[in-house]
Amino acid sequence: MKTIVLLFYDTVFFALTLLLSLTGILNAQGAQSAKLLKNKSHIDLHIDSYTITTEIANTLKKKTVGLMNRKTLEANSGMLFVFPAPQHLNFWMRNTYIPLSIAFIDSKGIITEIVDMKPLNEKVTRSKHKALYALEVNQGWFEKRNIKAGTIVKELK
């Protein structure tokens, strides 16, 4: 009986933790940034001394479509994907014709990883660390500016 009660409490604790993390309550810092982006369609992000104008993918439809079916992406432009809570993110390049680099960004606005992705590649790219944001830009944008993991995106911190 004691084992069943402990198992029940563990299950309830896990469910509450999952629910709170999905609503962003456990991550007040990231949730606050995500809330600010909820009703916006674009934002200029500042990374080191560089500015990039991004569309914001903050709905399921925008996140699902992303940069699919586009043939070009303006220089110094990109798409910022905003999620409700930090998690391992998965991206692919189905119907995406532009070579892209993706930066995974944590709830403190720190880039944790940058990955280059090939057009039309359906292999899933999964973030190594939990991220609240993903930023897609033209491939090589980060490298040309010597932006690496550990760099802070000012508007997301």
C-alpha positions in Angstrom: 0.0 0.0 0.0 2.8 2.4 0.9 4.4 1.8 -2.5 1.2 2.6 -4.3 0.8 5.9 -2.4 4.4 6.9 -3.1 3.8 6.1 -6.8 0.7 8.1 -6.8 2.5 11.1 -5.3 5.3 10.8 -7.8 2.9 10.7 -10.7 1.0 13.8 -9.4 4.2 15.7 -8.8 5.4 14.8 -12.4 2.0 15.9 -13.9 2.0 19.2 -12.0 5.7 19.9 -12.9 4.9 19.2 -16.6 1.7 21.4 -16.5 3.6 24.3 -14.8 6.5 24.1 -17.3 4.1 24.1 -20.2 2.4 27.2 -18.9 5.7 28.9 -18.3 5.2 29.4 -14.6 8.4 27.6 -13.7 10.3 29.8 -16.1 9.2 33.3 -15.2 12.2 34.9 -17.0 11.6 33.2 -20.3 7.9 33.4 -20.0 8.1 37.2 -19.6 10.1 37.5 -22.8 7.8 35.1 -24.6 4.7 37.1 -23.5 6.2 40.3 -24.9 6.5 38.6 -28.3 3.0 37.1 -28.2 1.2 39.8 -30.1 4.1 41.0 -32.3 4.7 39.9 -35.9 8.3 41.3 -36.2 11.2 42.3 -33.9 14.7 43.6 -34.4 17.1 41.5 -32.5 20.6 42.7 -31.4 23.3 40.2 -31.2 26.7 41.7 -30.4 26.9 44.8 -32.6 24.6 43.3 -35.3 20.9 43.8 -35.9 18.7 41.2 -37.5 15.0 41.9 -38.4 12.9 38.8 -37.7 9.4 37.6 -38.3 8.0 36.0 -35.2 6.6 32.5 -35.3 4.5 32.5 -32.2 1.5 30.5 -33.3 1.2 26.8 -34.1 0.5 27.6 -37.8 3.5 30.0 -38.1 5.8 27.5 -36.4 4.6 24.7 -38.6 5.1 26.6 -41.9 8.2 28.6 -40.8 10.3 29.6 -43.9 8.8 26.8 -46.1 8.2 27.4 -49.8 10.3 30.6 -49.9 13.0 31.0 -52.5 14.9 33.9 -50.8 15.5 35.5 -47.4 16.7 39.1 -47.2 20.1 39.7 -45.8 20.0 40.4 -42.1 16.5 38.9 -41.8 15.3 35.7 -40.2 12.5 34.0 -38.3 12.3 33.8 -34.5 10.4 30.8 -33.2 8.9 31.3 -29.7 7.9 28.4 -27.5 5.9 28.3 -24.3 8.6 26.6 -22.2 12.2 25.5 -22.6 12.3 22.1 -24.3 14.4 20.1 -26.8 13.4 21.6 -30.1 13.1 19.7 -33.4 13.4 21.3 -36.9 13.6 20.0 -40.4 13.9 21.5 -43.9 10.9 20.0 -45.6 9.8 22.3 -48.5 12.5 24.8 -47.4 14.6 26.0 -50.4 17.0 28.4 -48.6 20.1 27.1 -46.8 19.7 28.1 -43.2 21.6 28.3 -39.9 19.6 27.9 -36.8 20.5 29.1 -33.3 18.9 27.6 -30.3 18.5 30.1 -27.5 17.7 29.4 -23.9 15.4 31.3 -21.5 18.2 33.7 -20.6 18.7 34.8 -24.2 22.0 32.8 -24.5 22.7 31.0 -27.8 23.4 27.5 -26.8 24.1 26.0 -30.2 24.2 26.9 -33.9 23.5 24.3 -36.6 23.7 24.6 -40.4 20.7 23.0 -42.3 20.5 21.9 -45.9 17.6 22.8 -48.1 14.9 20.1 -48.5 16.6 17.8 -46.0 13.9 16.0 -44.0 16.3 14.8 -41.3 15.3 16.2 -38.0 17.7 18.6 -36.3 17.2 18.4 -32.5 18.6 20.9 -30.1 21.2 19.4 -27.7 20.0 21.6 -24.8 16.5 22.8 -23.9 15.7 26.1 -25.7 12.9 28.6 -25.5 13.6 30.1 -28.9 15.1 29.2 -32.2 16.4 31.7 -34.7 16.6 30.8 -38.4 18.8 33.0 -40.7 20.6 32.7 -44.0 23.3 30.0 -43.7 26.6 31.5 -42.6 25.1 34.6 -41.1 26.4 33.7 -37.6 29.7 32.4 -38.8 30.5 35.6 -40.9 29.9 37.7 -37.8 31.8 35.4 -35.4 28.7 34.8 -33.4 29.0 31.6 -31.4 27.3 29.6 -28.6 27.4 31.7 -25.4 26.5 35.0 -27.2 23.5 36.8 -25.8 20.5 38.0 -27.8 19.7 41.3 -25.9 16.0 41.3 -26.4 15.6 37.7 -25.2 17.4 38.0 -21.9 
